[in-house]
């Protein structure tokens, strides 16, 4: 219920714009606060984001924000847990359920990452972490454990499936994973850094297609390549 309608008298003294800003979302759910926080973290970085600004963007008081999150670090961790971690959980389910070729699995995993992270506001988080990791080691360690390590393990499973099935050459899995992920990560970082001044805009679809094609041609075992 709008708190303005519960009060008697003084209607002419209210500021309708201020009332609309604060009362319509007084009981904002954590999801609304997380959406506002993600926008600001991507726009201003970790250091430049203030809890006051997050609350204002979400249309609530700072006190309301503190009902859900005790600090900026806890808020950032919640953004990661609610925004990024589910994507990796989705990828893990894809690997568990996959019954086709390892090549198709890798294509699907990289495409899903771009569609669910790289092409969304979540794609700004990698740039933030690269830029500010040295200043916030605890946040960086959390991100590395929850996102980077999990992503590497996920892709490594797909590569090992290809090696075990004979589709791929027996190459160092850890290095293949790094080579596989780096160009995709660069595309996301580029989108939030140099893209605005690039006179030849990057086309994500053709970039991903070419990257996967080059990658898989290098991975294929001789028998598979000649089949």
C-alpha positions as CSV (number, residue, x, y, z in Angstrom):
1,X,0.0,0.0,0.0
2,X,1.2,3.5,-0.8
3,X,2.1,5.1,2.5
4,X,0.8,8.5,1.2
5,X,-2.8,7.0,0.9
6,X,-2.6,5.9,4.6
7,X,-2.0,9.4,5.8
8,X,-4.9,11.9,6.5
9,X,-4.7,15.5,5.5
10,X,-1.7,17.4,4.1
11,X,-2.3,16.1,0.5
12,X,-1.5,19.5,-1.0
13,X,1.8,19.7,0.8
14,X,3.2,16.4,-0.7
15,X,5.7,16.4,-3.5
16,X,4.2,13.8,-6.0
17,X,7.6,13.2,-7.7
18,X,9.4,12.6,-4.4
19,X,6.5,10.4,-3.2
20,X,6.6,8.3,-6.4
21,X,10.3,7.9,-6.0
22,X,10.3,6.6,-2.4
23,X,6.9,5.1,-1.7
24,X,6.2,3.0,-4.8
25,X,9.2,0.7,-3.9
26,X,9.5,1.0,-0.2
27,X,9.4,-2.7,0.1
28,X,11.9,-3.3,-2.7
29,X,13.1,-6.9,-2.9
30,X,16.8,-7.8,-2.8
31,X,16.6,-8.5,-6.6
32,X,15.9,-4.8,-7.2
33,X,18.9,-3.7,-5.1
34,X,21.1,-6.2,-6.9
35,X,20.0,-4.9,-10.3
36,X,20.8,-1.4,-9.2
37,X,24.2,-2.5,-7.8
38,X,25.2,-4.3,-10.9
39,X,24.4,-1.2,-13.0
40,X,26.5,1.0,-10.8
41,X,29.4,-1.4,-10.4
42,X,29.7,-1.7,-14.2
43,X,29.3,2.1,-14.6
44,X,31.6,3.3,-11.8
45,X,33.8,0.3,-10.8
46,X,33.9,-1.2,-7.3
47,X,35.7,1.7,-5.6
48,X,33.5,4.3,-7.2
49,X,30.2,2.7,-6.2
50,X,28.6,4.0,-3.0
51,X,25.8,2.3,-1.1
52,X,24.0,5.6,-1.0
53,X,23.9,5.6,-4.8
54,X,22.8,2.0,-5.0
55,X,19.9,2.7,-2.6
56,X,19.0,5.8,-4.7
57,X,19.1,3.9,-8.0
58,X,16.8,1.2,-6.5
59,X,14.4,3.9,-5.1
60,X,14.8,3.0,-1.4
61,X,16.5,4.5,1.6
62,X,20.0,3.4,2.6
63,X,18.5,1.9,5.8
64,X,16.4,-0.4,3.6
65,X,19.5,-1.5,1.8
66,X,21.2,-2.4,5.1
67,X,18.3,-4.7,5.9
68,X,19.6,-7.0,3.2
69,X,23.3,-6.3,2.8
70,X,25.7,-5.3,5.6
71,X,28.4,-3.8,3.4
72,X,29.5,-3.0,-0.1
73,X,31.5,-6.2,-0.2
74,X,28.5,-8.3,0.8
75,X,26.4,-6.6,-1.8
76,X,29.0,-7.3,-4.5
77,X,29.3,-10.9,-3.5
78,X,25.5,-11.2,-3.8
79,X,25.6,-9.7,-7.3
80,X,28.1,-12.4,-8.2
81,X,26.2,-15.2,-6.6
82,X,22.9,-14.2,-8.1
83,X,24.1,-13.1,-11.5
84,X,27.2,-15.1,-12.5
85,X,27.1,-18.3,-10.5
86,X,23.8,-19.5,-11.9
87,X,25.3,-19.3,-15.4
88,X,28.0,-21.7,-14.4
89,X,25.5,-24.0,-12.8
90,X,23.6,-23.9,-16.1
91,X,26.9,-24.9,-17.9
92,X,27.5,-27.7,-15.5
93,X,24.0,-29.1,-16.2
94,X,24.8,-28.8,-19.9
95,X,27.9,-30.9,-19.5
96,X,26.1,-33.5,-17.3
97,X,23.3,-33.9,-19.9
98,X,25.4,-33.8,-23.1
99,X,25.4,-36.9,-25.2
100,X,26.8,-35.6,-28.5
101,X,30.3,-34.6,-29.6
102,X,32.7,-32.6,-27.5
103,X,32.9,-30.1,-30.4
104,X,29.2,-29.3,-30.1
105,X,29.5,-29.1,-26.3
106,X,32.2,-26.5,-26.5
107,X,30.3,-24.5,-29.1
108,X,27.3,-24.5,-26.9
109,X,29.2,-23.6,-23.7
110,X,30.9,-20.6,-25.3
111,X,27.7,-19.4,-27.0
112,X,25.8,-19.7,-23.7
113,X,28.5,-17.7,-21.8
114,X,28.3,-14.9,-24.3
115,X,24.5,-14.8,-24.4
116,X,24.1,-15.0,-20.6
117,X,27.1,-12.9,-19.5
118,X,29.1,-11.3,-22.2
119,X,26.2,-9.7,-24.0
120,X,24.5,-8.5,-20.8
121,X,25.5,-6.0,-18.1
122,X,27.2,-8.9,-16.3
123,X,29.9,-8.7,-19.0
124,X,31.2,-5.6,-17.4
125,X,32.3,-7.5,-14.2
126,X,35.4,-9.0,-15.7
127,X,36.7,-5.6,-16.7
128,X,36.0,-4.3,-13.2
129,X,37.9,-7.2,-11.6
130,X,40.9,-6.8,-13.9
131,X,41.1,-3.1,-13.2
132,X,40.6,-3.3,-9.4
133,X,41.8,-6.7,-8.3
134,X,45.0,-5.4,-6.7
135,X,43.2,-3.0,-4.5
136,X,40.6,-5.4,-3.2
137,X,42.3,-8.8,-2.6
138,X,39.4,-10.3,-0.6
139,X,36.9,-9.5,-3.2
140,X,39.3,-10.7,-5.9
141,X,39.8,-14.0,-4.1
142,X,36.0,-14.5,-3.8
143,X,35.6,-13.8,-7.5
144,X,38.4,-16.1,-8.5
145,X,37.0,-19.0,-6.5
146,X,33.4,-18.5,-7.4
147,X,33.7,-17.6,-11.1
148,X,37.2,-18.0,-12.6
149,X,38.0,-21.4,-11.0
150,X,34.6,-22.7,-11.6
151,X,34.6,-21.6,-15.2
152,X,37.9,-23.3,-15.9
153,X,36.8,-26.6,-14.3
154,X,33.7,-26.5,-16.4
155,X,35.5,-26.0,-19.7
156,X,38.2,-28.5,-18.7
157,X,35.5,-31.2,-18.4
158,X,34.4,-30.6,-22.0
159,X,38.0,-30.7,-23.3
160,X,38.7,-33.9,-21.4
161,X,35.6,-35.5,-22.9
162,X,37.0,-34.7,-26.3
163,X,40.4,-36.2,-25.5
164,X,38.9,-39.3,-23.9
165,X,36.6,-39.9,-26.9
166,X,39.5,-39.5,-29.4
167,X,38.0,-36.3,-30.9
168,X,40.8,-34.1,-29.6
169,X,44.6,-34.4,-29.5
170,X,46.0,-35.2,-26.1
171,X,47.2,-31.7,-25.2
172,X,47.7,-30.0,-21.8
173,X,44.1,-29.3,-20.7
174,X,44.9,-26.4,-18.5
175,X,46.6,-24.5,-21.3
176,X,43.8,-25.3,-23.7
177,X,41.2,-23.9,-21.3
178,X,43.2,-20.7,-21.0
179,X,43.5,-20.4,-24.8
180,X,39.8,-21.1,-25.2
181,X,38.5,-18.6,-22.6
182,X,40.9,-15.6,-23.2
183,X,39.5,-14.4,-26.6
184,X,35.9,-14.6,-25.3
185,X,36.9,-12.7,-22.1
186,X,38.7,-10.1,-24.2
187,X,35.5,-9.5,-26.3
188,X,33.6,-8.7,-23.1
189,X,36.3,-6.4,-21.7
190,X,36.6,-4.7,-25.1
191,X,32.8,-4.0,-25.1
192,X,33.3,-2.0,-21.8
193,X,36.5,-0.3,-22.7
194,X,37.6,0.5,-26.3
195,X,34.4,-0.4,-28.2
196,X,33.1,3.1,-28.2
197,X,36.0,4.5,-30.2
198,X,36.5,1.5,-32.5
199,X,35.9,2.5,-36.1
200,X,35.3,-1.2,-37.0
201,X,32.8,-2.5,-34.4
202,X,33.3,-6.1,-33.4
203,X,30.5,-8.5,-34.5
204,X,30.2,-11.0,-31.6
205,X,28.5,-13.7,-33.7
206,X,31.2,-13.8,-36.4
207,X,34.0,-13.4,-33.8
208,X,32.7,-16.4,-31.8
209,X,32.2,-18.5,-34.8
210,X,35.7,-17.8,-36.1
211,X,37.3,-18.3,-32.6
212,X,35.6,-21.7,-32.2
213,X,36.5,-22.8,-35.7
214,X,40.2,-22.0,-35.2
215,X,40.2,-23.6,-31.8
216,X,38.5,-26.8,-32.8
217,X,40.7,-27.2,-35.9
218,X,43.7,-27.0,-33.6
219,X,42.3,-29.5,-31.2
220,X,41.0,-32.2,-33.5
221,X,42.9,-35.5,-33.6
222,X,44.4,-36.4,-36.9
223,X,41.9,-39.2,-37.4
224,X,38.9,-36.9,-36.7
225,X,40.3,-34.1,-38.9
226,X,40.7,-36.5,-41.8
227,X,37.3,-38.2,-41.3
